[in-house]
Amino acid sequence: MSETARELLGEIEAFLALFQVTPTKFGVDAVNDGHLVAKLRKGGSVTLKTADRVRAYMASERSEQPAAPRQAAASHRVLLIIGGGIAAYKCLDLIRRLRERGIAVRAVMTKAAQQFVTPLSVGALTSDRVFTELFDLDDEREIGHIRLSREADLIVVAPATADLLAKMAGGHADDLASCVLMATDKPVLIAPAMNPRMWLHPATRRNVTQLKADGIALVGPNIGEMAERGEAGPGRLAEVPELVEAIIGMLAPLVQKGGGNLPLVGRHVLVTSGPTHEPIDPVRYIANRSSGKQGSAIAAEAAALGARVTLVSGPTQIADPPGVEVVHIESAREMLEAVRRALPADIAIFAAAVADWRVATRSDEKIKKAAGQGAPRLELVENPDILKTIAAEKGGRRPKLVIGFAAETQNVIEFAKKKRRAKGADWIVANDVSPETGIMGGDRNAVHVISEDGVESWPDLDKGEVARRLMARAANYFAERTAPV
Ligand code: CTP
């Protein structure tokens, strides 16, 4: 990636984050649409003429629009150490998302990080100085690495490169980032991002094992395509909503210690999430497109409000939200069993896309093709309905608030109302999962919350925001109708 392209991308990311616009809405007059941003994010190049046009466009927009509102008083403080990787641009959005939630962010950037995003862009979003040098006399006199650590509740390293992991595991302290990490007594969360071969290298494996043993928390990396053409595997930086969840999950217990407004302290919240896999034989299964993102976001949000959270999750590609007890299961029957074991709960939220049917008799051996006999016939039987079963529990085992989801592709509200009655749920969160909505597997969701009071339709939101609103609503409902713990 050329210097111009890298710098331009940094400026564009800061602009998008500051004005809360998506790449596709970007630069109507300057460039066609978001293709330029997508291309730059993949490491593509840009002509000087286009770069000038885009810069001129951003400058004119900046002079016309006020920036997104900043959070007045921050209740928690994160020191974000930005490592040098192409994924560093995601930190810009991460900073904005954290600040929206009242979390103050101060940034340290490694030398390599500054090759990908500029301290100027980062500083514009943190509204603070960006710290880059260990031996900057001014910085050391005014605010050295010890104070950087002391003034934070949590240290987050994102993207954590192979080199940063090696330095941390080996106890090196030869630049500001590694010095802060050596000098800190605060919890540390790292979000690794690197080429899959580097992630799978024995040296990185050793370093990760060591860091875990040292009590360092990890989020990601995810499996997927790399910025380099044709590269795929484990090594993608966790997505911003996952990073936010992980950070909130780690901040919540710290806040609990210090008190604070946590309406779900002392409550148990149970969440199901993800798809289920129904085995056909040892290598094949029936599944669906659920990503588990919405359920995971709900679990993280419940933890952030102070609840003890059990997340029963089917197989997904996303990281476990920290601060949440996660029970991994595969099939619907295993999910029901895990849910039953987790009871009693105050609130139960059934966000999982449970397979309705399983194969009647699962084969213990791989089913072979037999010449001339055609395809095998699979007999399906119905799975237990977990939501319905739990909503019908008696003797105080029924959670006080039972929330189901309804995944529909037509007549969304009408079908969801019927589901609420048929399953005995207090609320149903209905969404349209037709492929064109991009909800199943995507990062956004548009839902209708159906309760005995009627239907409340929410706008298209990211799944983290849906989780936030849903849990705030649940906390309110709970506070109004139940006695304090
Ligand atoms: N659900 C469940 N157990 C099942 C099926 C569904 O707990 N075996 C829960 C889901 O987690 C969700 C709600 O029931 O909260 C509705 O799921 P959905 O897939 O929309 O509906 P189904 O009951 O499967 O009905 P249909 O597929 O006919 O729409």
Boltz pocket constraint, residues with backbone or C-beta under 6 A from the ligand:
constraints:
  - pocket:
      binder: B
      contacts: [[A, 272], [A, 332], [A, 350], [A, 351], [A, 352], [A, 353], [A, 354], [A, 355], [A, 356], [A, 383], [A, 384], [A, 385], [A, 386], [A, 387], [A, 388], [A, 403], [A, 404], [A, 405], [A, 406], [A, 407], [A, 408], [A, 419]]
      max_distance: 6.0
